[in-house]
């Protein structure tokens, strides 16, 4: 089966389009057709490397051909490129985001997308090399976290659940709470960076006291579970990741992929591969 994996940065949308053209592939969505395992339909999917692309690779290697599809998997490191590439037709679908993040992107950029049911959850986690428990965190500790509004609030909620922040609202950001003694009683000092950069700051900057890391980057960076300070609860968690496609363009092939993402085989693959709880199947 045909598989393609490319690593992209936020500034590489043009490069993605060029690479697709050079590979002879069309930027048109997968054609609607009766799916035939002997002549599988190619579906171009952009995904975060871990765990999304790994889940897609499992499907491609074990389930896709019998379903009459063949996945071209494009690994994308950042959270902006997948939706840009989906909107411009470079991709047929992407797999990396949550409902809250997608809603924010649609509101900001006017994307016309639809999505499937949640596939998996990656609990957001606060790590620390300096503090073993939330009670040990000292005044003025430096916190590095995501700079996109949706995941930033989610990260602040993790800190609130650990008792480090209080009385947050859904409108709060690091700017609104940094000088607020009621909400930020320890006077934590926040540093906002791109989500994929958080693990690098955590491992390389000795001034960082706490890092709030998105689940896929935890796995990718191989962070030490012994350094977990507080973790988002998986129970009733609304932040499941799902497959997304352009509105009105859910082809038969995309529908087949959506079904495979919710198969018993994929459910078991997630449980077996991430048995530390860093990635868990969603319940819908």
Buried (B, 14 or more C-beta within 10 A) or exposed (E): EEEBEBEBEBEBBEEBBEBBEEEEBEBEBBEBEEBEEEEBBBBBBBBBBBBBBBBBBBBBEBBBBEBBBBBBBBBBBBBBBBBBBBBEBBBBBBBBBBBBBBEBBEEEEEBEBBBBEBBBBBBBBBBBBBBEEBEEBEEEBBBBBBBBBBBBBBBBBBBBBBBBBBEBEEEBBBEBBBEBEEBBEBEBBBBBBBBBBBBBBBBEEEEBBBBBBBBBBBBBBEBEEEBBBBBBEBEEBEBBBBBBBBEEBBBBBBBBBBEBBBBEEBBEBBEEBBEEEBBBBBEE
